[in-house]
Structure formats: C-alpha cells, structure tokens
Amino acid sequence: MTTCAVCNISDDLVVNVIQAEPTDPPYEGTYLAEINATTNVGGIGYIYNREKNKFISPQLFPSWTLDPDTCLWTAPIPQPLDGYNYWWNEDTQTWIRLDG
C-alpha cells in the first residue's frame, strides 16, 4: 500500500488522502495519484498537475507566483540563506527574521 491522493476528475482537487494501491479503482468521479518524493507533498485542498506529476499547494500569499517547472510557490524576493529562520510579511513584502 502507498499513500495516494484522491483527486476530482473535473478539477484535479485533492479531496482525500488514503493508503491504497495506485491501480485500485478510484471512487466515482475521482482518480488516485501517488504521493512520493518526486511529486511534492500532497494534501487535501492541493491541486494535482497530471502533466508534471506534481502537487500544488494552496497559494500562501497573494504576491507569490507559481513556478511552472517545480509547481512550488515562490516569493517575489528570495528568502535569505544565512542559517536563520524567516517568515514572509505580505504587508511589507519582506522576510522577517524570527530568531536572534
């Protein structure tokens, strides 16, 4: 058994996450998409991109854009990579350092 997302055929929205074989017949109006290391993390409320075999999370902030190659949301300014933890402040469009 593997972890699979139950997706609506009509809009690719993930409506449930279950343990199943990807070849098991899906529920009516749905299909199964396997969640694994190459598909991004998938969960309820995510969208499954069949062409890319990737899950797209809900958009975290209005200013973030979807990278069409990775199917991940990116901030308008890259997060600093200096070993500290940061949180995006949508109002100021800046990264706020959380520690130290």
N, CA, C and O atoms as a GROMACS GRO file, in nm:
protein
  400
    1MET      N    1   0.084  -0.119   0.000
    1MET     CA    2   0.000   0.000   0.000
    1MET      C    3   0.088   0.125   0.000
    1MET      O    4   0.193   0.129   0.064
    2THR      N    5   0.043   0.223  -0.072
    2THR     CA    6   0.115   0.351  -0.077
    2THR      C    7   0.019   0.464  -0.043
    2THR      O    8  -0.103   0.445  -0.042
    3THR      N    9   0.075   0.580  -0.014
    3THR     CA   10  -0.007   0.696   0.014
    3THR      C   11  -0.052   0.757  -0.119
    3THR      O   12   0.030   0.788  -0.204
    4CYS      N   13  -0.183   0.772  -0.134
    4CYS     CA   14  -0.240   0.824  -0.259
    4CYS      C   15  -0.336   0.938  -0.228
    4CYS      O   16  -0.404   0.939  -0.126
    5ALA      N   17  -0.340   1.033  -0.319
    5ALA     CA   18  -0.438   1.140  -0.313
    5ALA      C   19  -0.558   1.100  -0.396
    5ALA      O   20  -0.543   1.049  -0.507
    6VAL      N   21  -0.676   1.123  -0.343
    6VAL     CA   22  -0.800   1.104  -0.418
    6VAL      C   23  -0.832   1.240  -0.480
    6VAL      O   24  -0.858   1.336  -0.409
    7CYS      N   25  -0.830   1.247  -0.614
    7CYS     CA   26  -0.846   1.374  -0.686
    7CYS      C   27  -0.974   1.373  -0.768
    7CYS      O   28  -1.011   1.271  -0.826
    8ASN      N   29  -1.042   1.487  -0.772
    8ASN     CA   30  -1.158   1.503  -0.860
    8ASN      C   31  -1.113   1.499  -1.005
    8ASN      O   32  -1.014   1.563  -1.040
    9ILE      N   33  -1.184   1.426  -1.088
    9ILE     CA   34  -1.154   1.423  -1.230
    9ILE      C   35  -1.176   1.561  -1.292
    9ILE      O   36  -1.101   1.602  -1.381
   10SER      N   37  -1.277   1.633  -1.246
   10SER     CA   38  -1.316   1.760  -1.308
   10SER      C   39  -1.216   1.873  -1.288
   10SER      O   40  -1.195   1.953  -1.379
   11ASP      N   41  -1.152   1.881  -1.169
   11ASP     CA   42  -1.065   1.996  -1.142
   11ASP      C   43  -0.932   1.958  -1.078
   11ASP      O   44  -0.854   2.047  -1.044
   12ASP      N   45  -0.903   1.830  -1.061
   12ASP     CA   46  -0.778   1.779  -1.004
   12ASP      C   47  -0.756   1.819  -0.859
   12ASP      O   48  -0.644   1.811  -0.809
   13LEU      N   49  -0.862   1.862  -0.790
   13LEU     CA   50  -0.854   1.898  -0.649
   13LEU      C   51  -0.841   1.773  -0.564
   13LEU      O   52  -0.915   1.676  -0.584
   14VAL      N   53  -0.747   1.774  -0.469
   14VAL     CA   54  -0.731   1.662  -0.377
   14VAL      C   55  -0.840   1.673  -0.271
   14VAL      O   56  -0.849   1.773  -0.200
   15VAL      N   57  -0.922   1.567  -0.261
   15VAL     CA   58  -1.033   1.568  -0.166
   15VAL      C   59  -1.011   1.472  -0.049
   15VAL      O   60  -1.084   1.478   0.050
   16ASN      N   61  -0.910   1.385  -0.061
   16ASN     CA   62  -0.880   1.293   0.048
   16ASN      C   63  -0.740   1.235   0.024
   16ASN      O   64  -0.690   1.237  -0.088
   17VAL      N   65  -0.680   1.184   0.129
   17VAL     CA   66  -0.552   1.113   0.120
   17VAL      C   67  -0.573   0.979   0.188
   17VAL      O   68  -0.618   0.972   0.302
   18ILE      N   69  -0.539   0.870   0.117
   18ILE     CA   70  -0.565   0.736   0.169
   18ILE      C   71  -0.445   0.644   0.144
   18ILE      O   72  -0.355   0.678   0.068
   19GLN      N   73  -0.445   0.529   0.208
   19GLN     CA   74  -0.349   0.423   0.180
   19GLN      C   75  -0.417   0.329   0.080
   19GLN      O   76  -0.522   0.271   0.110
   20ALA      N   77  -0.356   0.313  -0.036
   20ALA     CA   78  -0.416   0.228  -0.140
   20ALA      C   79  -0.309   0.195  -0.242
   20ALA      O   80  -0.199   0.250  -0.239
   21GLU      N   81  -0.342   0.106  -0.332
   21GLU     CA   82  -0.258   0.081  -0.448
   21GLU      C   83  -0.303   0.176  -0.558
   21GLU      O   84  -0.423   0.188  -0.582
   22PRO      N   85  -0.209   0.245  -0.624
   22PRO     CA   86  -0.249   0.340  -0.729
   22PRO      C   87  -0.333   0.277  -0.839
   22PRO      O   88  -0.401   0.347  -0.913
   23THR      N   89  -0.328   0.145  -0.851
   23THR     CA   90  -0.407   0.076  -0.953
   23THR      C   91  -0.547   0.041  -0.907
   23THR      O   92  -0.630  -0.002  -0.987
   24ASP      N   93  -0.576   0.059  -0.776
   24ASP     CA   94  -0.712   0.031  -0.726
   24ASP      C   95  -0.812   0.122  -0.795
   24ASP      O   96  -0.780   0.237  -0.825
   25PRO      N   97  -0.932   0.073  -0.821
   25PRO     CA   98  -1.033   0.160  -0.884
   25PRO      C   99  -1.065   0.279  -0.793
   25PRO      O  100  -1.093   0.260  -0.674
   26PRO      N  101  -1.063   0.400  -0.845
   26PRO     CA  102  -1.096   0.517  -0.761
   26PRO      C  103  -1.247   0.527  -0.737
   26PRO      O  104  -1.327   0.457  -0.798
   27TYR      N  105  -1.282   0.616  -0.645
   27TYR     CA  106  -1.423   0.644  -0.621
   27TYR      C  107  -1.483   0.707  -0.746
   27TYR      O  108  -1.410   0.758  -0.831
   28GLU      N  109  -1.613   0.703  -0.758
   28GLU     CA  110  -1.680   0.762  -0.874
   28GLU      C  111  -1.645   0.910  -0.887
   28GLU      O  112  -1.656   0.985  -0.790
   29GLY      N  113  -1.604   0.950  -1.005
   29GLY     CA  114  -1.570   1.091  -1.031
   29GLY      C  115  -1.432   1.131  -0.983
   29GLY      O  116  -1.398   1.250  -0.983
   30THR      N  117  -1.351   1.033  -0.942
   30THR     CA  118  -1.218   1.064  -0.892
   30THR      C  119  -1.114   0.970  -0.953
   30THR      O  120  -1.147   0.873  -1.021
   31TYR      N  121  -0.989   1.002  -0.928
   31TYR     CA  122  -0.879   0.913  -0.964
   31TYR      C  123  -0.775   0.920  -0.852
   31TYR      O  124  -0.780   1.010  -0.768
   32LEU      N  125  -0.682   0.825  -0.850
   32LEU     CA  126  -0.578   0.822  -0.748
   32LEU      C  127  -0.447   0.871  -0.805
   32LEU      O  128  -0.411   0.838  -0.918
   33ALA      N  129  -0.375   0.952  -0.727
   33ALA     CA  130  -0.241   0.999  -0.763
   33ALA      C  131  -0.149   0.964  -0.647
   33ALA      O  132  -0.174   1.001  -0.533
   34GLU      N  133  -0.043   0.892  -0.678
   34GLU     CA  134   0.051   0.851  -0.573
   34GLU      C  135   0.129   0.972  -0.521
   34GLU      O  136   0.173   1.056  -0.599
   35ILE      N  137   0.145   0.979  -0.389
   35ILE     CA  138   0.226   1.084  -0.326
   35ILE      C  139   0.361   1.022  -0.293
   35ILE      O  140   0.368   0.924  -0.220
   36ASN      N  141   0.468   1.079  -0.349
   36ASN     CA  142   0.602   1.027  -0.322
   36ASN      C  143   0.704   1.141  -0.327
   36ASN      O  144   0.666   1.257  -0.340
   37ALA      N  145   0.829   1.108  -0.318
   37ALA     CA  146   0.935   1.210  -0.309
   37ALA      C  147   0.946   1.296  -0.434
   37ALA      O  148   0.999   1.406  -0.426
   38THR      N  149   0.898   1.249  -0.547
   38THR     CA  150   0.912   1.327  -0.671
   38THR      C  151   0.789   1.412  -0.704
   38THR      O  152   0.792   1.488  -0.800
   39THR      N  153   0.682   1.401  -0.625
   39THR     CA  154   0.557   1.469  -0.660
   39THR      C  155   0.529   1.594  -0.579
   39THR      O  156   0.421   1.652  -0.592
   40ASN      N  157   0.622   1.640  -0.495
   40ASN     CA  158   0.596   1.743  -0.394
   40ASN      C  159   0.501   1.681  -0.292
   40ASN      O  160   0.447   1.573  -0.315
   41VAL      N  161   0.482   1.747  -0.183
   41VAL     CA  162   0.390   1.698  -0.080
   41VAL      C  163   0.248   1.724  -0.129
   41VAL      O  164   0.221   1.830  -0.186
   42GLY      N  165   0.159   1.631  -0.107
   42GLY     CA  166   0.020   1.650  -0.146
   42GLY      C  167  -0.071   1.638  -0.026
   42GLY      O  168  -0.040   1.565   0.068
   43GLY      N  169  -0.181   1.708  -0.029
   43GLY     CA  170  -0.277   1.701   0.081
   43GLY      C  171  -0.412   1.754   0.038
   43GLY      O  172  -0.428   1.804  -0.073
   44ILE      N  173  -0.509   1.742   0.126
   44ILE     CA  174  -0.644   1.791   0.096
   44ILE      C  175  -0.637   1.940   0.066
   44ILE      O  176  -0.574   2.016   0.139
   45GLY      N  177  -0.702   1.980  -0.042
   45GLY     CA  178  -0.702   2.120  -0.083
   45GLY      C  179  -0.595   2.153  -0.185
   45GLY      O  180  -0.596   2.261  -0.242
   46TYR      N  181  -0.503   2.062  -0.208
   46TYR     CA  182  -0.399   2.081  -0.310
   46TYR      C  183  -0.458   2.048  -0.448
   46TYR      O  184  -0.564   1.987  -0.458
   47ILE      N  185  -0.388   2.090  -0.552
   47ILE     CA  186  -0.424   2.056  -0.689
   47ILE      C  187  -0.316   1.964  -0.744
   47ILE      O  188  -0.197   1.988  -0.722
   48TYR      N  189  -0.358   1.859  -0.814
   48TYR     CA  190  -0.262   1.769  -0.876
   48TYR      C  191  -0.245   1.807  -1.023
   48TYR      O  192  -0.342   1.810  -1.098
   49ASN      N  193  -0.121   1.835  -1.063
   49ASN     CA  194  -0.088   1.866  -1.202
   49ASN      C  195  -0.049   1.735  -1.269
   49ASN      O  196   0.062   1.685  -1.250
   50ARG      N  197  -0.140   1.680  -1.349
   50ARG     CA  198  -0.116   1.549  -1.412
   50ARG      C  199   0.001   1.552  -1.509
   50ARG      O  200   0.079   1.457  -1.516
   51GLU      N  201   0.015   1.661  -1.582
   51GLU     CA  202   0.122   1.672  -1.681
   51GLU      C  203   0.260   1.669  -1.615
   51GLU      O  204   0.351   1.604  -1.665
   52LYS      N  205   0.274   1.737  -1.503
   52LYS     CA  206   0.403   1.746  -1.433
   52LYS      C  207   0.420   1.636  -1.326
   52LYS      O  208   0.529   1.617  -1.274
   53ASN      N  209   0.310   1.565  -1.294
   53ASN     CA  210   0.312   1.466  -1.186
   53ASN      C  211   0.357   1.531  -1.055
   53ASN      O  212   0.444   1.479  -0.984
   54LYS      N  213   0.295   1.646  -1.024
   54LYS     CA  214   0.330   1.722  -0.904
   54LYS      C  215   0.203   1.776  -0.839
   54LYS      O  216   0.103   1.802  -0.906
   55PHE      N  217   0.211   1.792  -0.707
   55PHE     CA  218   0.102   1.854  -0.632
   55PHE      C  219   0.134   2.001  -0.611
   55PHE      O  220   0.249   2.038  -0.589
   56ILE      N  221   0.030   2.085  -0.619
   56ILE     CA  222   0.044   2.230  -0.599
   56ILE      C  223  -0.033   2.266  -0.472
   56ILE      O  224  -0.154   2.242  -0.463
   57SER      N  225   0.037   2.323  -0.376
   57SER     CA  226  -0.028   2.363  -0.251
   57SER      C  227  -0.116   2.486  -0.276
   57SER      O  228  -0.099   2.555  -0.376
   58PRO      N  229  -0.209   2.514  -0.185
   58PRO     CA  230  -0.282   2.641  -0.194
   58PRO      C  231  -0.182   2.757  -0.187
   58PRO      O  232  -0.080   2.747  -0.119
   59GLN      N  233  -0.212   2.866  -0.255
   59GLN     CA  234  -0.123   2.982  -0.257
   59GLN      C  235  -0.116   3.043  -0.117
   59GLN      O  236  -0.219   3.076  -0.058
   60LEU      N  237   0.007   3.057  -0.064
   60LEU     CA  238   0.025   3.109   0.071
   60LEU      C  239  -0.001   3.258   0.082
   60LEU      O  240  -0.063   3.305   0.177
   61PHE      N  241   0.048   3.334  -0.016
   61PHE     CA  242   0.036   3.480  -0.014
   61PHE      C  243   0.001   3.528  -0.155
   61PHE      O  244   0.046   3.469  -0.253
   62PRO      N  245  -0.078   3.635  -0.166
   62PRO     CA  246  -0.116   3.685  -0.299
   62PRO      C  247   0.002   3.727  -0.387
   62PRO      O  248  -0.008   3.720  -0.509
   63SER      N  249   0.111   3.770  -0.326
   63SER     CA  250   0.225   3.818  -0.405
   63SER      C  251   0.311   3.705  -0.460
   63SER      O  252   0.394   3.729  -0.549
   64TRP      N  253   0.294   3.583  -0.412
   64TRP     CA  254   0.377   3.471  -0.455
   64TRP      C  255   0.328   3.419  -0.590
   64TRP      O  256   0.208   3.421  -0.619
   65THR      N  257   0.421   3.374  -0.672
   65THR     CA  258   0.387   3.321  -0.804
   65THR      C  259   0.424   3.173  -0.812
   65THR      O  260   0.513   3.125  -0.742
   66LEU      N  261   0.354   3.104  -0.898
   66LEU     CA  262   0.376   2.960  -0.914
   66LEU      C  263   0.486   2.936  -1.016
   66LEU      O  264   0.479   2.983  -1.129
   67ASP      N  265   0.588   2.862  -0.975
   67ASP     CA  266   0.695   2.822  -1.067
   67ASP      C  267   0.641   2.708  -1.152
   67ASP      O  268   0.610   2.602  -1.098
   68PRO      N  269   0.628   2.727  -1.283
   68PRO     CA  270   0.566   2.624  -1.367
   68PRO      C  271   0.647   2.495  -1.379
   68PRO      O  272   0.593   2.391  -1.414
   69ASP      N  273   0.776   2.501  -1.349
   69ASP     CA  274   0.859   2.381  -1.358
   69ASP      C  275   0.852   2.296  -1.232
   69ASP      O  276   0.840   2.173  -1.240
   70THR      N  277   0.859   2.360  -1.116
   70THR     CA  278   0.860   2.286  -0.990
   70THR      C  279   0.721   2.271  -0.928
   70THR      O  280   0.700   2.186  -0.842
   71CYS      N  281   0.625   2.354  -0.972
   71CYS     CA  282   0.490   2.359  -0.915
   71CYS      C  283   0.494   2.402  -0.768
   71CYS      O  284   0.409   2.361  -0.689
   72LEU      N  285   0.593   2.484  -0.733
   72LEU     CA  286   0.605   2.540  -0.598
   72LEU      C  287   0.584   2.692  -0.605
   72LEU      O  288   0.619   2.755  -0.705
   73TRP      N  289   0.529   2.749  -0.500
   73TRP     CA  290   0.508   2.893  -0.492
   73TRP      C  291   0.640   2.961  -0.454
   73TRP      O  292   0.714   2.911  -0.370
   74THR      N  293   0.669   3.075  -0.517
   74THR     CA  294   0.791   3.149  -0.486
   74THR      C  295   0.758   3.293  -0.449
   74THR      O  296   0.669   3.356  -0.507
   75ALA      N  297   0.831   3.342  -0.352
   75ALA     CA  298   0.814   3.480  -0.307
   75ALA      C  299   0.876   3.576  -0.408
   75ALA      O  300   0.965   3.537  -0.483
   76PRO      N  301   0.829   3.701  -0.412
   76PRO     CA  302   0.886   3.798  -0.505
   76PRO      C  303   1.032   3.831  -0.474
   76PRO      O  304   1.106   3.877  -0.562
   77ILE      N  305   1.073   3.807  -0.349
   77ILE     CA  306   1.212   3.828  -0.307
   77ILE      C  307   1.261   3.697  -0.247
   77ILE      O  308   1.195   3.643  -0.158
   78PRO      N  309   1.372   3.642  -0.292
   78PRO     CA  310   1.420   3.515  -0.237
   78PRO      C  311   1.446   3.524  -0.087
   78PRO      O  312   1.492   3.627  -0.037
   79GLN      N  313   1.417   3.416  -0.017
   79GLN     CA  314   1.443   3.410   0.127
   79GLN      C  315   1.594   3.408   0.150
   79GLN      O  316   1.666   3.336   0.081
   80PRO      N  317   1.643   3.485   0.248
   80PRO     CA  318   1.786   3.482   0.280
   80PRO      C  319   1.829   3.340   0.320
   80PRO      O  320   1.756   3.268   0.387
   81LEU      N  321   1.948   3.303   0.278
   81LEU     CA  322   2.003   3.170   0.309
   81LEU      C  323   2.124   3.185   0.400
   81LEU      O  324   2.235   3.145   0.365
   82ASP      N  325   2.100   3.243   0.518
   82ASP     CA  326   2.209   3.270   0.610
   82ASP      C  327   2.202   3.188   0.738
   82ASP      O  328   2.270   3.219   0.836
   83GLY      N  329   2.118   3.082   0.739
   83GLY     CA  330   2.109   2.995   0.855
   83GLY      C  331   2.003   3.035   0.956
   83GLY      O  332   1.978   2.961   1.050
   84TYR      N  333   1.940   3.150   0.938
   84TYR     CA  334   1.834   3.193   1.029
   84TYR      C  335   1.698   3.152   0.973
   84TYR      O  336   1.685   3.122   0.855
   85ASN      N  337   1.596   3.150   1.061
   85ASN     CA  338   1.459   3.123   1.019
   85ASN      C  339   1.388   3.253   0.988
   85ASN      O  340   1.406   3.353   1.057
   86TYR      N  341   1.307   3.252   0.882
   86TYR     CA  342   1.236   3.372   0.838
   86TYR      C  343   1.089   3.341   0.813
   86TYR      O  344   1.050   3.227   0.788
   87TRP      N  345   1.009   3.447   0.820
   87TRP     CA  346   0.868   3.441   0.783
   87TRP      C  347   0.840   3.555   0.687
   87TRP      O  348   0.890   3.666   0.706
   88TRP      N  349   0.759   3.529   0.584
   88TRP     CA  350   0.725   3.631   0.486
   88TRP      C  351   0.621   3.726   0.543
   88TRP      O  352   0.519   3.681   0.596
   89ASN      N  353   0.646   3.856   0.532
   89ASN     CA  354   0.549   3.959   0.572
   89ASN      C  355   0.487   4.015   0.445
   89ASN      O  356   0.551   4.089   0.371
   90GLU      N  357   0.363   3.978   0.421
   90GLU     CA  358   0.296   4.019   0.297
   90GLU      C  359   0.275   4.169   0.291
   90GLU      O  360   0.281   4.228   0.183
   91ASP      N  361   0.249   4.233   0.407
   91ASP     CA  362   0.224   4.378   0.408
   91ASP      C  363   0.346   4.458   0.364
   91ASP      O  364   0.333   4.556   0.290
   92THR      N  365   0.465   4.417   0.409
   92THR     CA  366   0.586   4.492   0.375
   92THR      C  367   0.664   4.430   0.261
   92THR      O  368   0.763   4.486   0.213
   93GLN      N  369   0.619   4.310   0.217
   93GLN     CA  370   0.687   4.238   0.108
   93GLN      C  371   0.834   4.212   0.142
   93GLN      O  372   0.923   4.228   0.058
   94THR      N  373   0.857   4.173   0.268
   94THR     CA  374   0.994   4.144   0.313
   94THR      C  375   0.995   4.017   0.397
   94THR      O  376   0.891   3.974   0.447
   95TRP      N  377   1.115   3.959   0.412
   95TRP     CA  378   1.135   3.847   0.502
   95TRP      C  379   1.172   3.899   0.639
   95TRP      O  380   1.259   3.985   0.652
   96ILE      N  381   1.106   3.848   0.742
   96ILE     CA  382   1.128   3.887   0.880
   96ILE      C  383   1.204   3.774   0.950
   96ILE      O  384   1.159   3.660   0.951
   97ARG      N  385   1.320   3.807   1.008
   97ARG     CA  386   1.397   3.707   1.078
   97ARG      C  387   1.330   3.672   1.210
   97ARG      O  388   1.294   3.762   1.286
   98LEU      N  389   1.313   3.544   1.238
   98LEU     CA  390   1.241   3.500   1.358
   98LEU      C  391   1.329   3.479   1.479
   98LEU      O  392   1.281   3.488   1.592
   99ASP      N  393   1.456   3.450   1.459
   99ASP     CA  394   1.541   3.423   1.573
   99ASP      C  395   1.667   3.508   1.569
   99ASP      O  396   1.722   3.534   1.462
  100GLY      N  397   1.711   3.548   1.683
  100GLY     CA  398   1.838   3.615   1.701
  100GLY      C  399   1.854   3.748   1.649
  100GLY      O  400   1.961   3.808   1.663
   0.00000   0.00000   0.00000
